Amino acid sequence: MRRLLRPIFHNWPLKLGALAFATLLYVGLVLSSSAKLFDGSVPIEATGVTSRVTILSDLGAVRQIRYFAPEDLGLRLDSSSFRATVDLSSVSPTGGHSTVAVVVTAVDPRIQVLDYEPRQISVQLDAVITRSIPVHAVLGPIPSGLDVGEPMLSETSVQVTGAASIVNRVSEAQARVTVDASGIDINRVVDLEPVDSAGEPLSPVDLAPATVRVRLPIFTNRQTRSLPVRPTVAGTPAVGFEIASVTVDPLVVSVEGDVDSLAPLEFADTAPVTLTGASSDVVLDVPLELPDGVQAPGIATVHVTITLRPVTATRTFSAGLIVTGTRADRAYSLSTDRILVTIGGPVADLDRLSGSTLAFTIDVSGLDPGVHEVAVTANLQTGLTLVGASPDHVTVTIAASAGSSPSPSP
């Protein structure tokens, strides 16, 4: 029996592999003979990309998808029937090109994808960065008979965000302004455009903010005047504080404008400096607020210093007296046990005082028996002073206690 079976099982792994290979060829032949072709376009999607990475290259689309579907499926296929993806999680975002495999799957699991084009694509990834760039106004041709002042921008710098290879080439953001022949001052919101050092536009990048307000005085008869700077103060300090002084640097600025615009001006006012709730000095750099058609060339801001001080007042209280420096063998009597005191200082500190808790000192240390006029002394917190006391001296009578020995005569 073994001799009969030996030819059958001899080299059986090789025979089993040959059978599997033949089966595979047969299945492939059957599938290829019944394979269908989808000649539409399926956009390639990226996976594995974070918000800190951007794709510089066009991923393109997959075409000519060969697939097998059961005859009884009866589906009408379109681009949404397939999904084409590339996994970019392992691609380094350095701006260079990398080759990645394209994977195509059918949305319906009963459809088997056999082949498609392309099988690979070249991609270019870059890191997303943000940096600050200056903003400049670029003026168009100036009509004859007109003169323009210095452009004033609501933003002097903006943030540019995008691929590092592009963002690093951005030199500035330009606000392009057209000047017409009407002679009317320009005050409008203008779109910003990122450009390189040669003035060529760059894209795609994002600017924040993407617009800027441009004010441009237009002159027909430019004149110049010197005006004193007048700080504008808004609001009030915290309770208990008042303005001690307001200073500004520079004191005088040179402004320019048409004669009619300059004639009514006596001061160059600043933007409001808010003091609401302030309890310490306020020091700020603020812009000037000049009427339309007037500007101060070269002066972006002025330095304003507002010095505050506590509001001071006086209050009168009734205060008790405390005798210090007494001896056990002496008896002490005062001409009064309460006095009226006037205390000066910040209102907030005076509000915290209470006459019932105030006590002033009568120091009798070293005094012999007899009648003495002793000054009233006070130990007040910092910032408070004793303006006056009534009386400011108290009569103290000192007697030897009964049973005590008289002090020896010198």
C-alpha positions in Angstrom: 0.0 0.0 0.0 2.8 2.4 0.9 4.5 1.7 -2.4 1.3 2.6 -4.2 1.0 5.9 -2.3 4.7 6.8 -2.4 4.6 8.3 -5.9 1.6 10.4 -5.0 3.2 12.0 -1.8 6.7 12.2 -3.2 7.7 15.9 -3.2 4.2 16.9 -2.0 5.1 20.5 -1.0 6.3 21.2 -4.6 3.2 19.6 -6.1 0.9 21.6 -3.7 2.6 24.9 -4.7 2.2 24.1 -8.3 -1.5 23.5 -7.8 -1.9 26.8 -5.9 0.0 28.7 -8.7 -2.2 27.1 -11.4 -5.3 28.0 -9.4 -4.1 31.6 -9.1 -3.4 31.8 -12.8 -6.8 30.5 -13.6 -8.5 33.0 -11.2 -6.5 35.8 -12.7 -7.4 34.7 -16.2 -11.1 34.6 -15.3 -10.9 38.0 -13.6 -9.0 39.6 -16.4 -11.4 38.3 -18.9 -14.3 39.8 -17.0 -12.5 43.0 -15.8 -14.1 46.3 -16.5 -12.6 49.7 -17.1 -13.6 53.0 -15.3 -12.2 55.8 -17.4 -13.3 58.7 -15.1 -11.2 60.8 -12.8 -10.9 60.2 -9.0 -9.1 63.1 -7.2 -6.2 61.9 -5.0 -6.7 62.7 -1.3 -3.9 63.2 1.3 -3.9 61.5 4.7 -1.5 61.9 7.6 -1.0 65.6 7.2 -1.1 68.0 10.3 -2.0 71.6 10.4 1.7 72.5 10.7 2.4 71.0 7.2 1.2 72.2 3.8 1.2 70.5 0.4 3.0 72.5 -2.3 2.4 70.1 -5.2 -0.8 69.2 -7.0 -1.8 65.6 -6.1 -3.7 65.1 -9.3 -6.2 62.3 -9.9 -6.3 58.6 -10.7 -7.7 57.5 -14.1 -8.3 54.2 -15.9 -9.3 52.0 -13.0 -9.6 48.4 -13.9 -11.9 46.5 -11.6 -14.0 43.4 -11.2 -17.6 43.4 -10.1 -20.2 40.6 -10.1 -22.4 40.6 -13.1 -25.5 40.7 -11.0 -24.3 43.8 -9.1 -25.9 46.2 -11.6 -24.1 49.3 -10.4 -23.6 52.5 -12.3 -20.2 53.7 -11.2 -18.8 57.3 -11.1 -16.0 59.1 -9.4 -17.6 58.8 -6.0 -17.5 55.0 -6.3 -13.8 55.0 -5.7 -11.4 56.6 -3.2 -7.7 57.4 -4.1 -5.4 58.3 -1.2 -1.7 58.8 -0.4 -0.3 58.5 3.1 2.0 61.5 3.8 2.7 60.9 7.5 6.2 59.7 6.8 7.1 62.4 4.3 9.5 65.0 5.7 8.2 68.6 5.2 11.5 70.1 3.9 10.2 71.5 0.6 11.8 68.7 -1.4 10.1 66.1 -3.7 9.2 62.6 -2.4 7.6 59.6 -4.2 4.6 58.0 -2.5 2.3 55.1 -3.4 -1.2 55.7 -4.4 -3.9 53.4 -2.9 -7.3 53.0 -4.7 -10.2 51.3 -3.0 -13.8 50.9 -4.0 -16.6 52.3 -1.7 -18.6 49.1 -2.3 -16.7 46.1 -0.8 -18.2 43.8 -3.5 -16.0 45.6 -6.1 -12.4 44.5 -6.4 -9.9 47.0 -7.8 -7.4 45.3 -10.1 -5.2 48.1 -11.5 -5.1 51.9 -11.9 -2.9 54.7 -13.1 -0.8 56.3 -11.6 0.5 53.9 -9.0 2.9 56.5 -7.6 3.1 60.3 -7.6 5.7 62.9 -6.6 4.7 65.2 -3.7 6.3 68.2 -2.1 5.6 69.1 1.6 6.7 72.1 3.5 6.4 73.3 7.1 3.9 76.0 8.0 5.5 79.0 9.7 4.4 82.5 10.8 6.4 85.7 10.9 5.9 89.4 11.2 6.5 91.7 8.1 6.3 95.5 7.7 3.4 97.2 5.8 4.1 99.9 3.3 1.8 102.0 1.1 2.6 102.2 -2.6 1.1 105.2 -4.3 0.0 105.3 -7.9 0.8 108.2 -10.3 0.1 111.7 -8.7 -2.1 113.8 -10.9 -0.8 117.2 -12.0 -1.4 120.1 -9.6 -1.7 117.9 -6.6 0.7 117.2 -3.7 0.4 114.3 -1.3 1.5 114.0 2.3 2.9 111.0 4.1 0.6 107.9 4.1 -0.8 107.0 7.5 -1.5 103.3 8.1 -3.7 101.7 10.7 -1.2 98.8 10.9 2.6 99.1 10.6 3.1 95.3 10.6 1.1 92.1 9.9 1.6 88.4 10.4 2.2 86.2 7.3 1.5 82.5 7.5 2.2 79.7 5.0 4.9 77.4 3.6 8.3 78.2 5.0 9.9 78.3 1.5 7.5 81.0 0.5 7.1 82.9 3.8 10.8 83.3 4.1 10.9 85.2 0.8 8.2 87.7 1.8 9.8 91.1 2.3 6.7 93.3 3.1 3.0 93.7 2.6 2.0 96.4 0.2 -1.1 98.5 0.3 -1.6 99.9 -3.3 -3.4 103.2 -3.4 -4.7 105.0 -6.4 -4.7 108.8 -6.3 -7.4 110.4 -8.5 -7.6 114.0 -9.7 -10.4 115.0 -7.4 -8.0 116.3 -4.7 -10.1 114.7 -2.0 -8.1 113.2 1.0 -7.9 109.4 0.9 -9.3 107.5 3.9 -10.1 103.9 2.9 -9.5 100.3 3.6 -7.1 98.7 1.2 -6.2 95.0 0.6 -2.7 94.0 1.4 -0.4 92.0 -1.0 2.7 90.1 0.1 5.7 90.7 -2.1 9.4 89.7 -2.2 12.4 92.0 -2.2 11.9 92.7 -5.9 8.3 93.7 -5.4 6.9 90.6 -7.0 3.7 89.1 -5.5 4.0 85.8 -3.6 1.3 83.2 -3.1 -0.2 81.2 -1.5 0.2 82.8 1.9 -2.2 84.3 4.5 -2.0 87.7 6.0 -3.5 88.7 9.4 -4.9 91.2 9.1 -5.5 91.1 5.4 -6.5 94.8 5.0 -5.2 98.1 6.3 -6.8 101.5 6.6 -4.8 104.2 4.6 -5.2 107.9 5.3 -3.4 110.1 2.7 -3.8 113.9 2.8 -4.0 115.5 -0.7 -2.8 119.1 -0.9 -3.4 121.9 -3.4 -1.5 124.6 -1.5 0.7 123.0 1.2 1.7 125.1 4.2 3.5 124.3 7.4 2.9 125.5 11.0 4.3 124.7 14.5 1.6 123.8 17.1 1.9 123.0 20.8 0.9 119.4 21.7 -2.1 119.1 23.9 -2.6 115.8 25.7 -6.2 114.6 25.8 -7.1 112.9 29.1 -10.2 110.7 29.4 -11.7 109.2 32.5 -10.8 109.7 36.2 -8.3 107.9 38.5 -9.2 105.5 41.2 -11.0 106.9 44.3 -8.5 108.7 46.5 -6.2 109.8 43.6 -5.9 112.9 41.6 -3.8 114.2 38.7 -0.6 115.9 39.9 0.8 116.8 36.4 0.6 116.0 32.7 3.7 116.3 30.5 4.3 115.5 26.8 7.4 115.0 24.7 7.8 116.7 22.2 6.1 119.9 23.4 5.7 121.3 19.8 5.3 119.6 16.5 5.4 120.8 12.9 2.2 120.1 11.0 1.4 120.6 7.3 -1.8 121.0 5.3 -3.7 123.3 3.0 -4.1 126.9 4.3 -7.8 126.5 5.0 -7.2 123.3 7.1 -4.4 124.9 9.2 -6.0 128.2 9.9 -8.4 127.1 12.7 -5.9 125.0 14.6 -4.3 126.2 17.9 -3.2 122.8 19.3 -2.1 119.4 18.0 -4.3 117.1 20.2 -3.3 113.6 21.1 -5.5 110.5 21.0 -7.3 110.1 24.4 -5.2 108.7 27.3 -7.6 106.8 29.5 -7.1 107.1 33.3 -10.2 105.3 34.4 -9.4 103.4 37.7 -5.7 104.2 37.6 -3.9 104.3 40.9 -0.3 104.8 39.6 1.4 107.0 37.0 0.3 106.4 33.4 3.1 106.6 30.8 2.1 105.9 27.1 3.1 106.6 23.5 0.0 107.8 21.7 -0.6 109.1 18.2 -1.8 112.6 17.4 -5.4 113.1 16.4 -5.3 115.7 13.6 -8.2 116.7 11.4 -8.4 115.2 7.9 -6.0 116.9 5.5 -3.5 117.8 8.3 -0.5 115.7 9.4 2.7 115.8 11.3 5.4 114.3 9.1 7.8 112.0 10.9 5.8 112.0 14.1 4.1 108.6 14.7 3.5 109.0 18.4 4.2 111.4 21.3 5.2 110.5 24.8 2.6 111.4 27.5 3.3 111.1 31.2 0.5 111.6 33.7 1.6 111.7 37.3 -0.9 110.8 40.0 -0.9 111.5 43.7 -3.2 110.6 46.6 -5.9 113.1 47.3 -5.1 114.7 50.7 -7.5 116.2 53.3 -7.7 116.8 57.0 -10.1 115.2 59.5 -10.7 116.0 63.2 -11.2 113.1 65.6 -11.7 112.7 69.4 -8.9 110.6 70.7 -8.1 109.0 74.1 -4.8 109.4 76.0 -2.5 106.6 77.1 0.0 107.3 79.8 3.4 105.6 79.3 6.5 105.5 81.5 4.6 105.2 84.8 5.9 103.9 88.1 4.1 101.6 90.5 4.9 103.9 93.5 3.3 106.9 91.8 -0.3 108.0 91.3 -1.0 110.0 88.1 -4.0 112.2 87.2 -4.6 114.0 83.9 -6.4 117.3 83.4 -8.4 115.6 80.6 -8.6 112.0 79.3 -9.6 113.0 75.7 -8.4 115.5 73.2 -9.4 116.7 69.7 -6.8 115.9 67.0 -6.6 117.1 63.4 -5.0 114.5 61.1 -3.9 115.1 57.5 -3.2 112.6 54.7 -4.7 110.7 51.8 -8.5 110.5 51.8 -8.5 106.7 51.6 -6.3 106.4 54.7 -8.4 109.0 56.6 -11.5 107.0 55.7 -10.0 104.0 57.5 -9.4 105.9 60.7 -12.0 105.8 63.5 -12.0 108.3 66.4 -13.0 105.6 68.9 -9.9 103.6 68.2 -7.4 106.5 68.2 -5.1 106.9 71.1 -2.3 109.4 71.7 0.6 109.1 74.1 1.5 111.1 77.3 5.1 110.1 78.3 5.7 110.6 82.0 8.9 108.6 82.3 11.5 110.4 84.6 9.0 112.9 86.0 9.0 113.5 89.8 5.9 114.1 91.9 4.4 117.4 91.2 2.5 119.1 88.4 3.8 118.9 84.8 2.8 120.1 81.4 3.4 117.1 79.0 3.2 117.3 75.2 0.8 114.9 73.4 2.6 112.6 70.9 1.3 110.5 68.1 2.5 107.4 66.3 0.6 107.5 63.0 0.9 105.2 59.9 3.1 106.4 57.0 1.4 109.1 55.0 -0.6 110.5 57.9 0.5 113.6 59.9 -0.7 115.2 63.0 -1.8 118.7 62.0 -2.8 119.8 65.5 -4.1 118.7 68.8 -6.4 120.6 71.3 -5.0 120.8 73.8 -1.5 119.9 72.6 -0.2 119.7 76.2 -1.9 118.0 79.1 -1.5 118.8 82.8 -0.2 115.7 84.6 -0.3 115.6 88.4 2.1 113.1 90.0 1.8 112.1 93.7 3.6 109.5 95.7 1.4 106.5 96.5 0.3 106.0 100.1 2.9 103.9 102.0 5.7 104.6 99.6 8.9 106.2 100.8 9.6 109.7 99.6 12.4 110.0 97.1 15.6 111.2 98.7 16.6 114.8 98.1 19.5 115.3 95.8 
